[in-house]
Amino acid sequence: MVKKITKEEVTLEYPGYGKITIPAGVEVFYDRNLPEEERLFHVNDRQWIDEKYPQFADKLFSDMQTAKMYVPADNLIHVIRLKFAFDESGYCRDYFKTDEGVLVCRMESHENHAQWYTVTQDYLEPLFPFRTNMLIQVLDASGNIVMTEQQEKTDYGYISLMKFPFSWQKPENGEEEKLCSRIYNLRYEED
């Protein structure tokens, strides 16, 4: 459900290739064979290699399977990727789900902020707020990242600056309308 990705572009020395630059947003995997104090995460995502290094993409990806490319933990951030599931506008809630089917809730907070929560399985009541400094990436029906909000700790608790309206809110302009159409799969009519 929660994954780690590169939080910004990272340039590393890789044997036989020199400096290789990994773009922001590339997913990494935990290497369980390393002791706790040497915790590193390896890159095993091919798409960025094909885009950034097409001249030797096949060889680089093949080499990465044997001599892993590690990214230090301080270059990473937690991310959760979600798709819209349904809304409860009477309670000012939108529900999203992970690929694994786990539901989470997005609620209004204050001053253009939203709060993200895990929910109870029985009544879908907000349970625990997302507490870590993490990215929440909202996907469209095709799985493309449409919008990202970042959960941060403030005096009001863990909240994120609202980057897109809730499903029951009318978009303020054409750009927001397109965005909401992709997230909520809604079509808006002219007034």
PyMOL CGO cylinders between C-alpha atoms (Angstrom):
from pymol import cmd
from pymol.cgo import CYLINDER

trace = [
    CYLINDER, 0.00, 0.00, 0.00, 2.59, 2.58, 1.07, 0.3, 1, 1, 1, 1, 1, 1,
    CYLINDER, 2.59, 2.58, 1.07, 5.66, 2.61, -1.15, 0.3, 1, 1, 1, 1, 1, 1,
    CYLINDER, 5.66, 2.61, -1.15, 8.90, 4.54, -1.32, 0.3, 1, 1, 1, 1, 1, 1,
    CYLINDER, 8.90, 4.54, -1.32, 9.92, 6.65, -4.29, 0.3, 1, 1, 1, 1, 1, 1,
    CYLINDER, 9.92, 6.65, -4.29, 12.76, 9.03, -5.05, 0.3, 1, 1, 1, 1, 1, 1,
    CYLINDER, 12.76, 9.03, -5.05, 11.69, 12.44, -3.75, 0.3, 1, 1, 1, 1, 1, 1,
    CYLINDER, 11.69, 12.44, -3.75, 13.91, 14.30, -6.20, 0.3, 1, 1, 1, 1, 1, 1,
    CYLINDER, 13.91, 14.30, -6.20, 16.35, 13.53, -8.98, 0.3, 1, 1, 1, 1, 1, 1,
    CYLINDER, 16.35, 13.53, -8.98, 19.28, 11.44, -7.67, 0.3, 1, 1, 1, 1, 1, 1,
    CYLINDER, 19.28, 11.44, -7.67, 22.63, 11.03, -9.43, 0.3, 1, 1, 1, 1, 1, 1,
    CYLINDER, 22.63, 11.03, -9.43, 24.68, 7.96, -8.48, 0.3, 1, 1, 1, 1, 1, 1,
    CYLINDER, 24.68, 7.96, -8.48, 27.91, 6.37, -9.67, 0.3, 1, 1, 1, 1, 1, 1,
    CYLINDER, 27.91, 6.37, -9.67, 27.12, 2.99, -11.20, 0.3, 1, 1, 1, 1, 1, 1,
    CYLINDER, 27.12, 2.99, -11.20, 29.94, 0.57, -12.13, 0.3, 1, 1, 1, 1, 1, 1,
    CYLINDER, 29.94, 0.57, -12.13, 30.62, 0.49, -15.87, 0.3, 1, 1, 1, 1, 1, 1,
    CYLINDER, 30.62, 0.49, -15.87, 28.29, 3.43, -16.64, 0.3, 1, 1, 1, 1, 1, 1,
    CYLINDER, 28.29, 3.43, -16.64, 29.61, 6.35, -14.61, 0.3, 1, 1, 1, 1, 1, 1,
    CYLINDER, 29.61, 6.35, -14.61, 26.99, 8.79, -13.36, 0.3, 1, 1, 1, 1, 1, 1,
    CYLINDER, 26.99, 8.79, -13.36, 23.38, 7.65, -13.76, 0.3, 1, 1, 1, 1, 1, 1,
    CYLINDER, 23.38, 7.65, -13.76, 20.56, 10.07, -12.90, 0.3, 1, 1, 1, 1, 1, 1,
    CYLINDER, 20.56, 10.07, -12.90, 17.37, 8.59, -11.49, 0.3, 1, 1, 1, 1, 1, 1,
    CYLINDER, 17.37, 8.59, -11.49, 14.36, 10.92, -11.88, 0.3, 1, 1, 1, 1, 1, 1,
    CYLINDER, 14.36, 10.92, -11.88, 12.02, 11.92, -9.05, 0.3, 1, 1, 1, 1, 1, 1,
    CYLINDER, 12.02, 11.92, -9.05, 9.12, 9.51, -8.54, 0.3, 1, 1, 1, 1, 1, 1,
    CYLINDER, 9.12, 9.51, -8.54, 10.90, 6.22, -9.31, 0.3, 1, 1, 1, 1, 1, 1,
    CYLINDER, 10.90, 6.22, -9.31, 9.76, 3.38, -7.05, 0.3, 1, 1, 1, 1, 1, 1,
    CYLINDER, 9.76, 3.38, -7.05, 12.39, 1.58, -5.00, 0.3, 1, 1, 1, 1, 1, 1,
    CYLINDER, 12.39, 1.58, -5.00, 12.37, -1.68, -3.06, 0.3, 1, 1, 1, 1, 1, 1,
    CYLINDER, 12.37, -1.68, -3.06, 13.73, -2.58, 0.35, 0.3, 1, 1, 1, 1, 1, 1,
    CYLINDER, 13.73, -2.58, 0.35, 16.71, -4.93, 0.42, 0.3, 1, 1, 1, 1, 1, 1,
    CYLINDER, 16.71, -4.93, 0.42, 16.06, -7.36, 3.28, 0.3, 1, 1, 1, 1, 1, 1,
    CYLINDER, 16.06, -7.36, 3.28, 19.57, -8.82, 3.06, 0.3, 1, 1, 1, 1, 1, 1,
    CYLINDER, 19.57, -8.82, 3.06, 21.22, -5.71, 4.47, 0.3, 1, 1, 1, 1, 1, 1,
    CYLINDER, 21.22, -5.71, 4.47, 21.57, -5.08, 8.21, 0.3, 1, 1, 1, 1, 1, 1,
    CYLINDER, 21.57, -5.08, 8.21, 19.37, -2.34, 9.73, 0.3, 1, 1, 1, 1, 1, 1,
    CYLINDER, 19.37, -2.34, 9.73, 22.18, 0.24, 9.97, 0.3, 1, 1, 1, 1, 1, 1,
    CYLINDER, 22.18, 0.24, 9.97, 23.02, -0.17, 6.26, 0.3, 1, 1, 1, 1, 1, 1,
    CYLINDER, 23.02, -0.17, 6.26, 19.44, 0.04, 5.05, 0.3, 1, 1, 1, 1, 1, 1,
    CYLINDER, 19.44, 0.04, 5.05, 19.33, 0.86, 1.34, 0.3, 1, 1, 1, 1, 1, 1,
    CYLINDER, 19.33, 0.86, 1.34, 16.66, 0.59, -1.32, 0.3, 1, 1, 1, 1, 1, 1,
    CYLINDER, 16.66, 0.59, -1.32, 17.24, -0.77, -4.80, 0.3, 1, 1, 1, 1, 1, 1,
    CYLINDER, 17.24, -0.77, -4.80, 15.78, 0.48, -8.06, 0.3, 1, 1, 1, 1, 1, 1,
    CYLINDER, 15.78, 0.48, -8.06, 13.97, -2.12, -10.15, 0.3, 1, 1, 1, 1, 1, 1,
    CYLINDER, 13.97, -2.12, -10.15, 11.80, 0.06, -12.38, 0.3, 1, 1, 1, 1, 1, 1,
    CYLINDER, 11.80, 0.06, -12.38, 12.48, -0.10, -16.11, 0.3, 1, 1, 1, 1, 1, 1,
    CYLINDER, 12.48, -0.10, -16.11, 10.33, 2.73, -17.52, 0.3, 1, 1, 1, 1, 1, 1,
    CYLINDER, 10.33, 2.73, -17.52, 12.66, 5.59, -16.53, 0.3, 1, 1, 1, 1, 1, 1,
    CYLINDER, 12.66, 5.59, -16.53, 15.64, 3.70, -17.98, 0.3, 1, 1, 1, 1, 1, 1,
    CYLINDER, 15.64, 3.70, -17.98, 13.92, 3.34, -21.37, 0.3, 1, 1, 1, 1, 1, 1,
    CYLINDER, 13.92, 3.34, -21.37, 13.06, 7.05, -21.39, 0.3, 1, 1, 1, 1, 1, 1,
    CYLINDER, 13.06, 7.05, -21.39, 16.34, 8.47, -20.04, 0.3, 1, 1, 1, 1, 1, 1,
    CYLINDER, 16.34, 8.47, -20.04, 18.92, 6.01, -21.42, 0.3, 1, 1, 1, 1, 1, 1,
    CYLINDER, 18.92, 6.01, -21.42, 17.42, 4.41, -24.57, 0.3, 1, 1, 1, 1, 1, 1,
    CYLINDER, 17.42, 4.41, -24.57, 20.86, 3.85, -26.15, 0.3, 1, 1, 1, 1, 1, 1,
    CYLINDER, 20.86, 3.85, -26.15, 21.79, 1.21, -23.54, 0.3, 1, 1, 1, 1, 1, 1,
    CYLINDER, 21.79, 1.21, -23.54, 18.51, 0.56, -21.67, 0.3, 1, 1, 1, 1, 1, 1,
    CYLINDER, 18.51, 0.56, -21.67, 18.48, -3.24, -22.14, 0.3, 1, 1, 1, 1, 1, 1,
    CYLINDER, 18.48, -3.24, -22.14, 22.05, -3.68, -20.92, 0.3, 1, 1, 1, 1, 1, 1,
    CYLINDER, 22.05, -3.68, -20.92, 21.63, -1.30, -17.96, 0.3, 1, 1, 1, 1, 1, 1,
    CYLINDER, 21.63, -1.30, -17.96, 18.44, -2.98, -16.78, 0.3, 1, 1, 1, 1, 1, 1,
    CYLINDER, 18.44, -2.98, -16.78, 20.03, -6.42, -17.15, 0.3, 1, 1, 1, 1, 1, 1,
    CYLINDER, 20.03, -6.42, -17.15, 23.10, -5.30, -15.16, 0.3, 1, 1, 1, 1, 1, 1,
    CYLINDER, 23.10, -5.30, -15.16, 20.83, -3.86, -12.45, 0.3, 1, 1, 1, 1, 1, 1,
    CYLINDER, 20.83, -3.86, -12.45, 19.35, -7.33, -11.89, 0.3, 1, 1, 1, 1, 1, 1,
    CYLINDER, 19.35, -7.33, -11.89, 22.72, -8.68, -10.75, 0.3, 1, 1, 1, 1, 1, 1,
    CYLINDER, 22.72, -8.68, -10.75, 24.51, -5.60, -9.36, 0.3, 1, 1, 1, 1, 1, 1,
    CYLINDER, 24.51, -5.60, -9.36, 21.63, -3.66, -7.84, 0.3, 1, 1, 1, 1, 1, 1,
    CYLINDER, 21.63, -3.66, -7.84, 21.50, 0.14, -7.98, 0.3, 1, 1, 1, 1, 1, 1,
    CYLINDER, 21.50, 0.14, -7.98, 20.95, 1.34, -4.41, 0.3, 1, 1, 1, 1, 1, 1,
    CYLINDER, 20.95, 1.34, -4.41, 19.45, 4.66, -3.33, 0.3, 1, 1, 1, 1, 1, 1,
    CYLINDER, 19.45, 4.66, -3.33, 20.09, 5.87, 0.25, 0.3, 1, 1, 1, 1, 1, 1,
    CYLINDER, 20.09, 5.87, 0.25, 16.96, 6.26, 2.40, 0.3, 1, 1, 1, 1, 1, 1,
    CYLINDER, 16.96, 6.26, 2.40, 17.40, 10.03, 2.83, 0.3, 1, 1, 1, 1, 1, 1,
    CYLINDER, 17.40, 10.03, 2.83, 16.69, 10.44, -0.92, 0.3, 1, 1, 1, 1, 1, 1,
    CYLINDER, 16.69, 10.44, -0.92, 13.28, 8.78, -0.58, 0.3, 1, 1, 1, 1, 1, 1,
    CYLINDER, 13.28, 8.78, -0.58, 9.76, 9.67, 0.51, 0.3, 1, 1, 1, 1, 1, 1,
    CYLINDER, 9.76, 9.67, 0.51, 6.70, 7.53, 1.30, 0.3, 1, 1, 1, 1, 1, 1,
    CYLINDER, 6.70, 7.53, 1.30, 3.90, 7.57, -1.26, 0.3, 1, 1, 1, 1, 1, 1,
    CYLINDER, 3.90, 7.57, -1.26, 0.44, 6.06, -1.45, 0.3, 1, 1, 1, 1, 1, 1,
    CYLINDER, 0.44, 6.06, -1.45, -1.34, 5.83, -4.81, 0.3, 1, 1, 1, 1, 1, 1,
    CYLINDER, -1.34, 5.83, -4.81, -5.12, 5.93, -4.84, 0.3, 1, 1, 1, 1, 1, 1,
    CYLINDER, -5.12, 5.93, -4.84, -8.11, 5.91, -7.19, 0.3, 1, 1, 1, 1, 1, 1,
    CYLINDER, -8.11, 5.91, -7.19, -11.47, 7.51, -6.44, 0.3, 1, 1, 1, 1, 1, 1,
    CYLINDER, -11.47, 7.51, -6.44, -14.02, 4.97, -5.18, 0.3, 1, 1, 1, 1, 1, 1,
    CYLINDER, -14.02, 4.97, -5.18, -17.14, 6.92, -4.07, 0.3, 1, 1, 1, 1, 1, 1,
    CYLINDER, -17.14, 6.92, -4.07, -18.27, 9.90, -2.03, 0.3, 1, 1, 1, 1, 1, 1,
    CYLINDER, -18.27, 9.90, -2.03, -20.40, 10.66, 1.00, 0.3, 1, 1, 1, 1, 1, 1,
    CYLINDER, -20.40, 10.66, 1.00, -21.05, 14.31, 0.32, 0.3, 1, 1, 1, 1, 1, 1,
    CYLINDER, -21.05, 14.31, 0.32, -23.47, 14.54, 3.26, 0.3, 1, 1, 1, 1, 1, 1,
    CYLINDER, -23.47, 14.54, 3.26, -20.48, 13.86, 5.53, 0.3, 1, 1, 1, 1, 1, 1,
    CYLINDER, -20.48, 13.86, 5.53, -18.06, 15.87, 3.34, 0.3, 1, 1, 1, 1, 1, 1,
    CYLINDER, -18.06, 15.87, 3.34, -15.99, 12.78, 2.53, 0.3, 1, 1, 1, 1, 1, 1,
    CYLINDER, -15.99, 12.78, 2.53, -14.48, 11.29, -0.60, 0.3, 1, 1, 1, 1, 1, 1,
    CYLINDER, -14.48, 11.29, -0.60, -13.28, 7.70, -0.46, 0.3, 1, 1, 1, 1, 1, 1,
    CYLINDER, -13.28, 7.70, -0.46, -10.32, 6.42, -2.45, 0.3, 1, 1, 1, 1, 1, 1,
    CYLINDER, -10.32, 6.42, -2.45, -8.84, 2.94, -2.71, 0.3, 1, 1, 1, 1, 1, 1,
    CYLINDER, -8.84, 2.94, -2.71, -5.45, 1.41, -3.25, 0.3, 1, 1, 1, 1, 1, 1,
    CYLINDER, -5.45, 1.41, -3.25, -4.71, -1.25, -5.86, 0.3, 1, 1, 1, 1, 1, 1,
    CYLINDER, -4.71, -1.25, -5.86, -5.03, -3.74, -3.01, 0.3, 1, 1, 1, 1, 1, 1,
    CYLINDER, -5.03, -3.74, -3.01, -8.60, -2.55, -2.35, 0.3, 1, 1, 1, 1, 1, 1,
    CYLINDER, -8.60, -2.55, -2.35, -7.90, -0.75, 0.93, 0.3, 1, 1, 1, 1, 1, 1,
    CYLINDER, -7.90, -0.75, 0.93, -10.19, 2.26, 1.38, 0.3, 1, 1, 1, 1, 1, 1,
    CYLINDER, -10.19, 2.26, 1.38, -9.07, 5.63, 2.74, 0.3, 1, 1, 1, 1, 1, 1,
    CYLINDER, -9.07, 5.63, 2.74, -10.99, 8.84, 3.25, 0.3, 1, 1, 1, 1, 1, 1,
    CYLINDER, -10.99, 8.84, 3.25, -10.29, 12.47, 2.33, 0.3, 1, 1, 1, 1, 1, 1,
    CYLINDER, -10.29, 12.47, 2.33, -12.12, 15.07, 4.43, 0.3, 1, 1, 1, 1, 1, 1,
    CYLINDER, -12.12, 15.07, 4.43, -12.28, 18.83, 4.55, 0.3, 1, 1, 1, 1, 1, 1,
    CYLINDER, -12.28, 18.83, 4.55, -10.08, 20.40, 7.17, 0.3, 1, 1, 1, 1, 1, 1,
    CYLINDER, -10.08, 20.40, 7.17, -9.68, 24.19, 7.27, 0.3, 1, 1, 1, 1, 1, 1,
    CYLINDER, -9.68, 24.19, 7.27, -8.38, 27.01, 5.07, 0.3, 1, 1, 1, 1, 1, 1,
    CYLINDER, -8.38, 27.01, 5.07, -8.03, 25.02, 1.83, 0.3, 1, 1, 1, 1, 1, 1,
    CYLINDER, -8.03, 25.02, 1.83, -6.60, 21.96, 3.54, 0.3, 1, 1, 1, 1, 1, 1,
    CYLINDER, -6.60, 21.96, 3.54, -7.68, 18.33, 3.52, 0.3, 1, 1, 1, 1, 1, 1,
    CYLINDER, -7.68, 18.33, 3.52, -7.08, 15.45, 5.89, 0.3, 1, 1, 1, 1, 1, 1,
    CYLINDER, -7.08, 15.45, 5.89, -6.49, 11.87, 4.80, 0.3, 1, 1, 1, 1, 1, 1,
    CYLINDER, -6.49, 11.87, 4.80, -7.56, 8.98, 7.06, 0.3, 1, 1, 1, 1, 1, 1,
    CYLINDER, -7.56, 8.98, 7.06, -7.61, 5.23, 7.20, 0.3, 1, 1, 1, 1, 1, 1,
    CYLINDER, -7.61, 5.23, 7.20, -11.18, 4.03, 7.80, 0.3, 1, 1, 1, 1, 1, 1,
    CYLINDER, -11.18, 4.03, 7.80, -12.93, 1.33, 9.81, 0.3, 1, 1, 1, 1, 1, 1,
    CYLINDER, -12.93, 1.33, 9.81, -13.88, -1.64, 7.66, 0.3, 1, 1, 1, 1, 1, 1,
    CYLINDER, -13.88, -1.64, 7.66, -17.42, -1.94, 8.95, 0.3, 1, 1, 1, 1, 1, 1,
    CYLINDER, -17.42, -1.94, 8.95, -18.86, 1.61, 8.88, 0.3, 1, 1, 1, 1, 1, 1,
    CYLINDER, -18.86, 1.61, 8.88, -16.11, 3.41, 6.91, 0.3, 1, 1, 1, 1, 1, 1,
    CYLINDER, -16.11, 3.41, 6.91, -15.62, 5.92, 9.70, 0.3, 1, 1, 1, 1, 1, 1,
    CYLINDER, -15.62, 5.92, 9.70, -12.34, 7.89, 9.72, 0.3, 1, 1, 1, 1, 1, 1,
    CYLINDER, -12.34, 7.89, 9.72, -9.95, 6.11, 12.03, 0.3, 1, 1, 1, 1, 1, 1,
    CYLINDER, -9.95, 6.11, 12.03, -6.34, 7.29, 11.94, 0.3, 1, 1, 1, 1, 1, 1,
    CYLINDER, -6.34, 7.29, 11.94, -4.96, 10.29, 10.05, 0.3, 1, 1, 1, 1, 1, 1,
    CYLINDER, -4.96, 10.29, 10.05, -2.03, 9.69, 7.72, 0.3, 1, 1, 1, 1, 1, 1,
    CYLINDER, -2.03, 9.69, 7.72, 0.71, 10.83, 10.06, 0.3, 1, 1, 1, 1, 1, 1,
    CYLINDER, 0.71, 10.83, 10.06, 3.89, 10.82, 8.09, 0.3, 1, 1, 1, 1, 1, 1,
    CYLINDER, 3.89, 10.82, 8.09, 5.40, 13.40, 5.78, 0.3, 1, 1, 1, 1, 1, 1,
    CYLINDER, 5.40, 13.40, 5.78, 4.25, 11.57, 2.66, 0.3, 1, 1, 1, 1, 1, 1,
    CYLINDER, 4.25, 11.57, 2.66, 2.87, 12.05, -0.82, 0.3, 1, 1, 1, 1, 1, 1,
    CYLINDER, 2.87, 12.05, -0.82, -0.68, 11.06, -1.71, 0.3, 1, 1, 1, 1, 1, 1,
    CYLINDER, -0.68, 11.06, -1.71, -0.92, 10.49, -5.45, 0.3, 1, 1, 1, 1, 1, 1,
    CYLINDER, -0.92, 10.49, -5.45, -4.38, 10.35, -7.00, 0.3, 1, 1, 1, 1, 1, 1,
    CYLINDER, -4.38, 10.35, -7.00, -4.70, 8.27, -10.16, 0.3, 1, 1, 1, 1, 1, 1,
    CYLINDER, -4.70, 8.27, -10.16, -7.25, 8.37, -12.97, 0.3, 1, 1, 1, 1, 1, 1,
    CYLINDER, -7.25, 8.37, -12.97, -9.14, 5.25, -14.11, 0.3, 1, 1, 1, 1, 1, 1,
    CYLINDER, -9.14, 5.25, -14.11, -6.19, 4.31, -16.36, 0.3, 1, 1, 1, 1, 1, 1,
    CYLINDER, -6.19, 4.31, -16.36, -3.69, 4.46, -13.49, 0.3, 1, 1, 1, 1, 1, 1,
    CYLINDER, -3.69, 4.46, -13.49, -1.99, 7.72, -14.51, 0.3, 1, 1, 1, 1, 1, 1,
    CYLINDER, -1.99, 7.72, -14.51, -0.96, 10.13, -11.75, 0.3, 1, 1, 1, 1, 1, 1,
    CYLINDER, -0.96, 10.13, -11.75, -3.31, 13.11, -11.96, 0.3, 1, 1, 1, 1, 1, 1,
    CYLINDER, -3.31, 13.11, -11.96, -2.58, 15.04, -8.77, 0.3, 1, 1, 1, 1, 1, 1,
    CYLINDER, -2.58, 15.04, -8.77, -0.31, 14.85, -5.74, 0.3, 1, 1, 1, 1, 1, 1,
    CYLINDER, -0.31, 14.85, -5.74, -0.94, 16.21, -2.27, 0.3, 1, 1, 1, 1, 1, 1,
    CYLINDER, -0.94, 16.21, -2.27, 1.71, 16.17, 0.44, 0.3, 1, 1, 1, 1, 1, 1,
    CYLINDER, 1.71, 16.17, 0.44, 0.77, 15.29, 4.00, 0.3, 1, 1, 1, 1, 1, 1,
    CYLINDER, 0.77, 15.29, 4.00, 2.60, 17.49, 6.51, 0.3, 1, 1, 1, 1, 1, 1,
    CYLINDER, 2.60, 17.49, 6.51, 2.56, 18.03, 10.26, 0.3, 1, 1, 1, 1, 1, 1,
    CYLINDER, 2.56, 18.03, 10.26, 1.16, 21.44, 11.29, 0.3, 1, 1, 1, 1, 1, 1,
    CYLINDER, 1.16, 21.44, 11.29, -0.31, 23.01, 14.42, 0.3, 1, 1, 1, 1, 1, 1,
    CYLINDER, -0.31, 23.01, 14.42, -3.65, 21.55, 13.26, 0.3, 1, 1, 1, 1, 1, 1,
    CYLINDER, -3.65, 21.55, 13.26, -2.34, 17.99, 12.99, 0.3, 1, 1, 1, 1, 1, 1,
    CYLINDER, -2.34, 17.99, 12.99, -1.38, 16.12, 9.84, 0.3, 1, 1, 1, 1, 1, 1,
    CYLINDER, -1.38, 16.12, 9.84, -2.98, 17.82, 6.83, 0.3, 1, 1, 1, 1, 1, 1,
    CYLINDER, -2.98, 17.82, 6.83, -2.32, 18.54, 3.18, 0.3, 1, 1, 1, 1, 1, 1,
    CYLINDER, -2.32, 18.54, 3.18, -2.88, 21.64, 1.11, 0.3, 1, 1, 1, 1, 1, 1,
    CYLINDER, -2.88, 21.64, 1.11, -5.88, 20.95, -1.15, 0.3, 1, 1, 1, 1, 1, 1,
    CYLINDER, -5.88, 20.95, -1.15, -4.64, 20.62, -4.73, 0.3, 1, 1, 1, 1, 1, 1,
    CYLINDER, -4.64, 20.62, -4.73, -8.03, 19.59, -6.15, 0.3, 1, 1, 1, 1, 1, 1,
    CYLINDER, -8.03, 19.59, -6.15, -11.69, 20.07, -5.14, 0.3, 1, 1, 1, 1, 1, 1,
    CYLINDER, -11.69, 20.07, -5.14, -13.83, 17.42, -3.52, 0.3, 1, 1, 1, 1, 1, 1,
    CYLINDER, -13.83, 17.42, -3.52, -16.23, 15.47, -5.75, 0.3, 1, 1, 1, 1, 1, 1,
    CYLINDER, -16.23, 15.47, -5.75, -19.25, 17.49, -4.59, 0.3, 1, 1, 1, 1, 1, 1,
    CYLINDER, -19.25, 17.49, -4.59, -17.62, 20.89, -5.13, 0.3, 1, 1, 1, 1, 1, 1,
    CYLINDER, -17.62, 20.89, -5.13, -18.16, 22.71, -8.41, 0.3, 1, 1, 1, 1, 1, 1,
    CYLINDER, -18.16, 22.71, -8.41, -14.87, 23.40, -10.23, 0.3, 1, 1, 1, 1, 1, 1,
    CYLINDER, -14.87, 23.40, -10.23, -13.94, 27.08, -10.38, 0.3, 1, 1, 1, 1, 1, 1,
    CYLINDER, -13.94, 27.08, -10.38, -12.47, 27.04, -13.91, 0.3, 1, 1, 1, 1, 1, 1,
    CYLINDER, -12.47, 27.04, -13.91, -11.88, 24.90, -16.98, 0.3, 1, 1, 1, 1, 1, 1,
    CYLINDER, -11.88, 24.90, -16.98, -8.57, 23.53, -15.67, 0.3, 1, 1, 1, 1, 1, 1,
    CYLINDER, -8.57, 23.53, -15.67, -10.19, 22.34, -12.42, 0.3, 1, 1, 1, 1, 1, 1,
    CYLINDER, -10.19, 22.34, -12.42, -13.06, 20.88, -14.43, 0.3, 1, 1, 1, 1, 1, 1,
    CYLINDER, -13.06, 20.88, -14.43, -10.66, 18.78, -16.53, 0.3, 1, 1, 1, 1, 1, 1,
    CYLINDER, -10.66, 18.78, -16.53, -8.83, 17.68, -13.40, 0.3, 1, 1, 1, 1, 1, 1,
    CYLINDER, -8.83, 17.68, -13.40, -12.03, 16.68, -11.59, 0.3, 1, 1, 1, 1, 1, 1,
    CYLINDER, -12.03, 16.68, -11.59, -13.26, 14.91, -14.69, 0.3, 1, 1, 1, 1, 1, 1,
    CYLINDER, -13.26, 14.91, -14.69, -10.14, 12.72, -14.68, 0.3, 1, 1, 1, 1, 1, 1,
    CYLINDER, -10.14, 12.72, -14.68, -10.15, 12.07, -10.92, 0.3, 1, 1, 1, 1, 1, 1,
    CYLINDER, -10.15, 12.07, -10.92, -13.87, 11.53, -10.34, 0.3, 1, 1, 1, 1, 1, 1,
    CYLINDER, -13.87, 11.53, -10.34, -14.81, 10.47, -13.88, 0.3, 1, 1, 1, 1, 1, 1,
    CYLINDER, -14.81, 10.47, -13.88, -17.50, 13.19, -13.90, 0.3, 1, 1, 1, 1, 1, 1,
    CYLINDER, -17.50, 13.19, -13.90, -18.86, 15.27, -16.74, 0.3, 1, 1, 1, 1, 1, 1,
    CYLINDER, -18.86, 15.27, -16.74, -19.92, 18.85, -16.01, 0.3, 1, 1, 1, 1, 1, 1,
    CYLINDER, -19.92, 18.85, -16.01, -22.79, 20.58, -17.77, 0.3, 1, 1, 1, 1, 1, 1,
    CYLINDER, -22.79, 20.58, -17.77, -22.89, 24.24, -18.76, 0.3, 1, 1, 1, 1, 1, 1,
    CYLINDER, -22.89, 24.24, -18.76, -25.04, 26.43, -16.46, 0.3, 1, 1, 1, 1, 1, 1,
]
cmd.load_cgo(trace, "trace")
